[in-house]
Amino acid sequence: MKQPIPANLWTKRTVQETRALYAGWAADYDADMARMAYATPRRIASALVSLGPSFDAPILDFGCGTGLSGAALRDAGFTTIDGTDISPEMLDHARTRRHGEAALYRALWLGEAGLVRAAPGDYPIIVATGVISLGAAPPDMLDVLLAALAPGGLLAFSFNDPTLASPEFTGALDAVLAQATARLMFREHGPHLNDKVTGSDVIVLRKA
């Protein structure tokens, strides 16, 4: 039986290794996530709704992958979503995703690791579902994403259980809160990949 996820998913690796991993996984990614009851995108969308932002506010889905996060945001009522990812193969699938008769994303582009192609304030909301984590973007990506927001902007992201066990990642979040760079608006632990019994914290910060 095919392994549902790569064995080295939550381990440190280079950007090139990450691109290769998702290049080989892109075709099966959505089906694998469905089998594992991937809950975090829906939980992040729900957390944002609870904070009452405008449904018309443009959202950057950073590390959008095949579009599962964007689909959850659209299902929650958000109407204007742009996406970026470092994997061309994952983006190819996101480009085919629809919401009703329209394309799911307003715009999609291939990103560069460690960079956000947006000026502060272009997006009042940035979502990074599973992006800042072991095996993906490093802890300092939290600061990079916050820098791309204007004061008052929201950053919604998740730390899965392996990432929560890493002092590097939890320390980066603690430092942001201690320095008052942003305020914690929402944090809740819940299901991530159910059949793996792997949870995640959904976290929403408001930039100071």
Disulfide bonds with the S-S distance in Angstrom:
none
